[in-house]
């Protein structure tokens, strides 16, 4: 009976040990599965956190020709952009400085569209925009504004009185003028026609000073 009892005890211990081993094995498997799950769940965050597609500029800003006092809208269209900074250079692009919000000649210098007041100061620079995201930065093409000079008549021609056959001179003085064309009207200024060089009654009809022979016609410079 003692022998049989010992055999039973041994079998019980073996069964208990087998149960413990199975439990430990299950725990190991569960631990491995949990580790794999944690690694897999962390991979997307590790790979993609903080990364973006590179900035791509779709539309570049454009240079213009304008008069002093005009508004110049500088615009850039870009994909994947998170920030914009317009810059200017006084040495044709050798050195650049950010345009700040305190300069009254510029507005919205940290957006995709900056407004520039055209004047002698702003026309002395060239411009570009630095577009950024977390993947890096891209600069636009360099653009500039050409300042046109305002045309101004500083001295008007005078009315004249003369005798038929006399030769009279009419003169206009203007700043920043590139061309002149004298005109005449036979209906008190309702309609006008250019005076051509083939008309023997007039000379120098495309310059500031014009001579004419007496007639009953009115003239005015085109401006």
C-alpha positions as CSV (number, residue, x, y, z in Angstrom):
1,X,0.0,0.0,0.0
2,X,2.9,2.3,0.8
3,X,4.4,1.7,-2.6
4,X,1.1,2.4,-4.4
5,X,0.7,5.6,-2.4
6,X,4.2,6.8,-3.4
7,X,3.4,6.1,-7.0
8,X,0.3,8.2,-6.8
9,X,2.2,11.0,-5.1
10,X,4.8,11.0,-7.9
11,X,2.1,11.0,-10.6
12,X,0.4,14.0,-8.8
13,X,3.7,15.9,-8.6
14,X,4.5,15.2,-12.3
15,X,1.0,16.4,-13.3
16,X,1.5,19.5,-11.2
17,X,4.9,20.2,-12.7
18,X,3.5,19.7,-16.2
19,X,0.7,22.1,-15.4
20,X,3.2,24.6,-14.1
21,X,5.4,24.2,-17.2
22,X,2.4,24.7,-19.5
23,X,1.4,27.8,-17.6
24,X,5.0,29.2,-17.9
25,X,5.0,28.3,-21.6
26,X,1.7,30.1,-22.1
27,X,3.0,33.1,-20.3
28,X,6.1,33.2,-22.5
29,X,3.9,33.0,-25.6
30,X,1.7,35.7,-24.3
31,X,4.7,37.9,-23.4
32,X,6.1,37.4,-26.9
33,X,2.8,38.2,-28.5
34,X,2.4,41.3,-26.4
35,X,5.9,42.5,-27.3
36,X,5.2,41.9,-31.0
37,X,2.0,43.9,-30.7
38,X,3.7,46.8,-29.0
39,X,6.5,46.9,-31.6
40,X,4.0,46.8,-34.5
41,X,1.8,49.5,-33.0
42,X,4.8,51.7,-32.5
43,X,6.2,51.4,-36.0
44,X,3.9,53.8,-37.8
45,X,4.6,56.5,-35.2
46,X,8.3,55.9,-35.4
47,X,8.4,56.1,-39.2
48,X,6.0,58.9,-39.9
49,X,5.9,61.2,-36.9
50,X,7.0,64.7,-37.9
51,X,7.6,63.9,-41.5
52,X,5.9,65.5,-44.5
53,X,6.1,65.5,-48.3
54,X,8.5,68.1,-49.6
55,X,7.3,71.6,-50.5
56,X,6.4,72.0,-54.1
57,X,6.0,75.5,-55.7
58,X,3.2,75.5,-58.2
59,X,3.0,79.2,-59.1
60,X,5.9,81.6,-59.0
61,X,5.6,85.3,-58.1
62,X,5.9,87.7,-61.1
63,X,7.9,90.9,-61.7
64,X,6.0,94.0,-62.7
65,X,6.3,97.5,-64.0
66,X,4.4,100.1,-62.0
67,X,4.1,103.7,-61.0
68,X,5.0,105.1,-57.6
69,X,2.0,104.7,-55.3
70,X,0.7,101.5,-57.0
71,X,0.1,98.3,-55.0
72,X,2.1,95.2,-56.0
73,X,0.6,91.9,-54.9
74,X,3.4,89.2,-54.7
75,X,1.8,85.7,-54.6
76,X,3.2,82.2,-54.4
77,X,1.1,79.0,-54.6
78,X,2.7,75.9,-53.0
79,X,1.8,72.4,-52.0
80,X,2.6,71.0,-48.5
81,X,3.6,74.4,-47.2
82,X,3.3,75.3,-43.5
83,X,5.0,78.7,-43.4
84,X,6.1,81.5,-45.7
85,X,8.7,84.3,-45.3
86,X,9.2,87.0,-47.9
87,X,12.7,88.3,-48.2
88,X,14.4,91.2,-50.0
89,X,17.9,91.9,-51.3
90,X,19.6,95.2,-52.1
91,X,22.5,93.6,-53.9
92,X,20.7,91.6,-56.6
93,X,20.3,88.4,-54.6
94,X,23.8,88.1,-52.9
95,X,22.4,88.7,-49.4
96,X,18.9,88.4,-48.1
97,X,17.0,89.7,-45.1
98,X,13.5,88.8,-43.8
99,X,10.8,91.5,-44.3
100,X,9.3,92.2,-40.9
101,X,5.9,93.3,-39.9
102,X,7.1,96.8,-38.7
103,X,8.0,98.0,-42.2
104,X,5.1,100.1,-43.5
105,X,6.0,99.4,-47.2
106,X,5.0,95.8,-46.8
107,X,2.0,93.9,-45.4
108,X,1.5,90.1,-44.8
109,X,5.2,89.3,-45.3
110,X,4.7,85.9,-43.6
111,X,1.9,84.7,-45.8
112,X,1.6,83.4,-49.4
113,X,0.6,86.9,-50.6
114,X,2.6,90.0,-49.7
115,X,1.5,93.5,-50.6
116,X,4.2,96.0,-51.6
117,X,3.8,99.8,-51.8
118,X,5.6,100.7,-55.0
119,X,8.1,103.6,-54.5
120,X,11.7,104.5,-54.9
121,X,12.7,102.5,-51.8
122,X,10.9,99.3,-52.6
123,X,12.0,99.4,-56.2
124,X,15.6,99.3,-55.0
125,X,15.2,95.7,-53.9
126,X,14.6,92.3,-55.5
127,X,12.3,89.8,-53.7
128,X,11.7,86.1,-53.1
129,X,9.7,83.9,-50.7
130,X,11.1,81.1,-48.6
131,X,8.4,78.4,-48.2
132,X,8.9,75.7,-45.5
133,X,7.5,72.6,-43.8
134,X,9.2,70.0,-41.6
135,X,10.8,68.3,-44.6
136,X,12.8,71.4,-45.6
137,X,12.4,74.7,-47.4
138,X,12.2,76.0,-51.0
139,X,12.8,79.5,-52.4
140,X,10.8,81.1,-55.2
141,X,12.3,82.7,-58.2
142,X,13.6,86.2,-57.7
143,X,11.3,89.1,-58.8
144,X,11.5,92.9,-59.0
145,X,9.5,96.0,-59.7
146,X,10.5,98.5,-62.4
147,X,9.4,102.0,-61.4
148,X,7.7,104.0,-64.1
149,X,8.1,107.8,-64.0
150,X,4.9,109.8,-63.8
151,X,4.3,112.0,-66.8
152,X,3.7,115.6,-65.8
153,X,3.1,118.7,-67.9
154,X,4.9,121.5,-66.2
155,X,4.3,124.2,-68.8
156,X,1.2,124.4,-71.1
157,X,1.2,125.9,-74.6
158,X,-0.2,129.4,-74.9
159,X,-3.0,130.7,-77.1
160,X,-1.7,132.9,-79.9
161,X,-3.0,135.7,-82.1
162,X,-1.4,136.3,-85.4
163,X,-1.8,137.5,-89.0
164,X,-2.3,135.1,-91.8
165,X,1.1,134.2,-93.2
166,X,2.9,134.6,-89.8
167,X,4.8,131.7,-88.3
168,X,4.1,131.0,-84.6
169,X,5.6,128.6,-82.1
170,X,3.7,126.5,-79.6
171,X,5.6,124.7,-76.9
172,X,4.8,122.3,-74.1
173,X,7.2,121.3,-71.2
174,X,6.8,117.9,-69.6
175,X,8.8,115.7,-67.2
176,X,9.4,112.0,-68.0
177,X,8.0,112.3,-71.5
178,X,9.1,109.9,-74.1
179,X,7.1,111.1,-77.1
180,X,5.0,114.0,-78.3
181,X,2.1,114.2,-80.8
182,X,0.4,117.5,-81.6
183,X,-3.2,117.3,-82.6
184,X,-5.8,119.7,-84.0
185,X,-9.6,120.0,-83.7
186,X,-12.1,121.8,-85.9
187,X,-15.1,121.4,-83.6
188,X,-13.9,123.2,-80.5
189,X,-12.2,120.0,-79.0
190,X,-15.0,117.5,-79.5
191,X,-12.9,115.4,-81.8
192,X,-9.1,115.4,-82.4
193,X,-6.8,114.2,-85.2
194,X,-3.0,113.9,-85.3
195,X,-1.1,116.5,-87.3
196,X,1.2,114.6,-89.7
197,X,4.5,115.7,-91.1
198,X,3.1,115.9,-94.6
199,X,1.0,119.0,-93.8
200,X,3.0,122.0,-95.0
201,X,1.2,124.3,-92.5
202,X,3.0,122.6,-89.6
203,X,6.5,121.5,-88.7
204,X,7.9,119.5,-85.8
205,X,4.5,118.0,-84.9
206,X,6.1,115.2,-82.9
207,X,8.4,117.2,-80.7
208,X,7.8,119.5,-77.7
209,X,8.0,122.7,-79.8
210,X,5.9,123.1,-82.9
211,X,5.8,125.9,-85.5
212,X,2.7,126.6,-87.4
213,X,1.4,129.1,-90.0
214,X,-1.7,131.0,-89.1
215,X,-5.0,129.2,-89.5
216,X,-8.4,128.8,-87.8
217,X,-7.6,125.5,-86.1
218,X,-7.1,124.6,-82.4
219,X,-4.2,122.4,-81.1
220,X,-3.5,120.5,-78.0
221,X,-0.7,118.1,-77.1
222,X,-1.7,114.5,-76.5
223,X,-1.2,113.6,-72.8
